[in-house]
Amino acid sequence: GGDPQARSSAGAVGPRQIMPALANEYNLDRHNTRQNILCGALYLRDLFHSIPVRDHALLAYRNGPGGSADIDQESIIYVNKIKAKFGYHKYVFVSNDS
């Protein structure tokens, strides 16, 4: 992950694989690498604020707005990878004043 030129078959672009609707929600340019990363961070922050169980927040981030709530093997691997890399002791906070 993290490729600024990345493009998914669903239309997500950039290092954080941002879809158009999400970029519009935060009024950011998803094709700009810095804004793409900021959009992903803001979205994750908002998920952590609105979804009390972090595993569920990470699943929601992975699946995107309106995405499937299904928990498949790939989703479990994703969540465990993120937890192993960052741990639960970290808290994501990004100021919206950027």
Salt bridges, closest charged atoms under 4 A:
ASP46 OD1 - ARG45 NH2 2.89
ASP55 OD2 - LYS83 NZ 3.48
GLU74 OE2 - ARG62 NH2 2.66
